[in-house]
Amino acid sequence: MSTNERGGDANQRFGRDRRLTNSGQFKRVFAEASRANRQSLVVLYRPNGLDRPRLGLAIAKKCARRAVDRNRLKRLARESFRRSFQRLPGVDIVVLCAQGATRESNQRLFDVLERAWSHIGKSSCVES
C-alpha cells in the first residue's frame, strides 16, 4: 500500500529511519559538525555514510520556555525536513533554536530552514 492511514504518501513519512534516535547519534553530530547558521535556528550537520538524511531536534527550554513553543518549532522543522528529504544528501542533521525563534512567524522559520537545506545540499564537505 502506498499511502499511510492519514492519506499521505508513505515515502513522505517521518519514520524511525529518518530520525536520530539515540544520544550517540546526536553526540557524533555535535562532535564534528558543520554549521548552517541562521538567525533563529542553528542547523548542524555531518555526513552519515548512509544514502539518506536523518533529522534530530534539540529544542531547549532555555530558548523556548513554553512547551507549546517548543512543540511548534519541532513540528515546523519536521515538516520542512519532510518536504526537502528527497534533495538532501546522506547527512545527520540536528536543529537547535536560538533566542528569538519563538517570535518568528511560521513562514519565516520555513524560509530559514529552506536556506539551511539548500546550504547543506551545496556543501563541499558532504559526499554526493
Order of alpha helices (4+ residues) and beta strands (2+ residues): alpha-beta-beta-beta-alpha-beta-alpha
